[in-house]
Amino acid sequence: MFGVFWFLYRKMYLEAIVIYSFFYIESCLENFFLPKIIGTEQTKLVSYCVSIIMLIIIGFCGNLLYINKAKRTIKKVEEKFPEYEQQKEYLNKKGGTTLLYATILLIIIIVAVALS
């Protein structure tokens, strides 16, 4: 789950949505279907293994995805703005990090846990 926060912090919103969706779908499968098929104890083991594998993959791929996105953004900016100062100004606005969406997601999760 921390991978989602990192992607939001890095302004990689699409990637965060895809990862969160994958975790959500995986969680639904584990809660509703797997216990009926393989039993509760085996479902817990599968859950731990899948979560660890997903977090390792996210860890290895995160920086690569970030660098590739940065390169694509820079290429688009170079095509869109002919002057270096315009490019620099635009990249300063688009780049960087933000805690806003990661904080919002954290609050949503805390509220959801508190209400459940």
Contacts in CASP RR format, 6 or more apart in sequence:
PFRMAT RR
TARGET T0000
AUTHOR 0000-0000-0000
METHOD contacts of the structure
MODEL  1
MFGVFWFLYRKMYLEAIVIYSFFYIESCLENFFLPKIIGTEQTKLVSYCV
SIIMLIIIGFCGNLLYINKAKRTIKKVEEKFPEYEQQKEYLNKKGGTTLL
YATILLIIIIVAVALS
1 23 0 8 1.000
2 55 0 8 1.000
3 16 0 8 1.000
3 19 0 8 1.000
3 55 0 8 1.000
3 58 0 8 1.000
3 59 0 8 1.000
4 16 0 8 1.000
4 19 0 8 1.000
4 20 0 8 1.000
4 23 0 8 1.000
4 105 0 8 1.000
5 102 0 8 1.000
5 105 0 8 1.000
5 106 0 8 1.000
6 62 0 8 1.000
7 13 0 8 1.000
7 15 0 8 1.000
7 16 0 8 1.000
7 19 0 8 1.000
7 62 0 8 1.000
8 16 0 8 1.000
8 98 0 8 1.000
8 101 0 8 1.000
8 102 0 8 1.000
8 105 0 8 1.000
9 97 0 8 1.000
9 98 0 8 1.000
9 99 0 8 1.000
9 102 0 8 1.000
10 66 0 8 1.000
10 96 0 8 1.000
10 97 0 8 1.000
11 94 0 8 1.000
11 95 0 8 1.000
11 96 0 8 1.000
11 97 0 8 1.000
11 98 0 8 1.000
12 65 0 8 1.000
12 66 0 8 1.000
12 69 0 8 1.000
13 101 0 8 1.000
15 65 0 8 1.000
15 69 0 8 1.000
16 101 0 8 1.000
19 58 0 8 1.000
22 54 0 8 1.000
23 54 0 8 1.000
26 50 0 8 1.000
26 54 0 8 1.000
30 43 0 8 1.000
30 46 0 8 1.000
30 47 0 8 1.000
30 50 0 8 1.000
34 42 0 8 1.000
34 43 0 8 1.000
34 46 0 8 1.000
35 43 0 8 1.000
38 46 0 8 1.000
70 95 0 8 1.000
73 91 0 8 1.000
73 94 0 8 1.000
73 95 0 8 1.000
74 91 0 8 1.000
77 87 0 8 1.000
77 90 0 8 1.000
77 91 0 8 1.000
77 94 0 8 1.000
78 87 0 8 1.000
80 90 0 8 1.000
81 87 0 8 1.000
81 90 0 8 1.000
END
